[in-house]
Amino acid sequence: MTQKKVGVRQRTSYSLEEKLVVVKYAQENRRNAAAKHFNLDAPMIRVGTPGRIAFYPEAEKFLYNWIIEQRKKGFAVNYISMRLQMCKILKEPVIQALYPAGEYEFQGNLSWINSFMKRFGLSLRRTKISQKLPEDIEQKLDEF
């Protein structure tokens, strides 16, 4: 009795140029779309593809700008204030036009906040205005 080889795929090699084209396409259009377009398996494409797409990218840009503003003013920004501000942003008419149901569908849980912060390269850190040194510090150090 002879055995048939079922589903055996011939190994192929790809040039660097071909790989770069596939990776660029994957970065622009997502990994699965690139796999379908180039007739590859999705796990073969791994380099530089981001995670999930944000549901409200324009609103998140407004939130990012708000966080930067608050930090410049020296105010602390925490999870609760980010969530509340995002709810306010989603109620604005400009954002309502882009995301009509966003105000009601937005959940703003901890995983969303962590993903948002990762997407924008933010971290929760203490922001405080430290005590300012006197102008004549050098003279006082010399006298000491």
N, C-alpha and C positions, 0 to 999 in steps of 0.2 A: 504494500500500500504506500503510495507516495503522498507526501504532505505538500500542500500548497502554501505558499507564502502570501498571506493576506495583509494588505495594508503596508507593505514595505515600501518605503520611499527612498529613492536614490539620493544620496548626499550630494549637495551642490555647494560650490564656493561662490562667494560674492566679492567683487572688487570693492575697494574703499569708496570709489565714486558712487557705486550703487548703494552702498550702506548709508552714505551721507544723504543721498536723495530720499531714501526711505525714512531716515530719522527726521529729516526736515519736514517731510510730509506728515509724519506722526505728531510732531510738535504743533503743527498748524491745525491738523484735523482729528486728532486723537488716535490712539494706538489701534483700536479695532478697525477703524476706517482705513488706516494705512495697511493693515493686514489684508483686508478685503481687496483693496485697490491693487496691491502688488502680489496677491495670491500667496500669502505667507501665513504661517500660524502666528497668532497674536503674541504668545510668549517669546517668539524670536525677536520681537521689537521691545527693547527695554530702556534704552538710553534716553534720559532727559524728558520723559513724558510726565507731566504733572498729574496730580490726583483729580478728584472730582471738580467739575466746573461749578462756580458759584451760582446760586440761584438769582441773586440780585447784584450783579457786578457794579452797576452804576451807583446804586445806593451804598455799596461798600466803599466806593471811592470817596463819597461824601463823609462817611463815618471815619475813614482813615484821616482825611483832612481835619475833621473835628478833633480827633485824638491828638494829632500833632499840635493843633492850636492850644488845646488844654495843657499839654506838656510844656509848651513854650511859656505859658502863663504861670507854670509851676503848680498846677492843680493835679491831684492824684486821679488817675483813671482806673476804675476797677471793672469787673465783669458786669455788675449791675448797671453802672452808668453807661457802659457800652451798649448793653441790651436796650435800655430805655431810650438812648439816643437813636439807635437804629429804628425803634418803633416810631419815634418822632419823624425821622427822615422818610420812612415809608408812607407817612400821612401827608407829606408835602405834595402839592399838585403836580409838580414836574415829575416826581418819581411815580405818583399814582398813574400818570399817563403811560409810563413804561411798564409798570407792574400793577395792574388794576386790583388783583386779589392779594397783593403782597402784604398789605396791612393785616389781613385776616389769617393768611397762611403762615406768616413768619412765626417761628417758635423760639428762636434765640436761645437754645439750650447750650450747655457747656461745650459740647462737641463742636457746635457751629462757631462759638467764640474762639476755641482753640484752632480750628481750621482757618478762620479769618485771620487770626494773628500770625499763623504760619504762612499764609499766602502773602501777607504784607510785610513779613519780617519783623514783627513787633514782639515785645515781651512785656509782661507786667513787671514793673520795677518801681521802686520808690523814687518819687521826684520831690525834691525839697530844695529850698533855697538855703544854702549853708551860710554860716555866719561869715560876714565879710571881714577881711583883715584890715586893720587901720592903714592909712596911707604912709605913715611914718614908721612902718614896721622895721625897716632896715636900721634906722637910727636906734630904735629900742633894742634890737638884737646886738648892735655894736656896744651899747652902753651896758648891757647885761653881762 
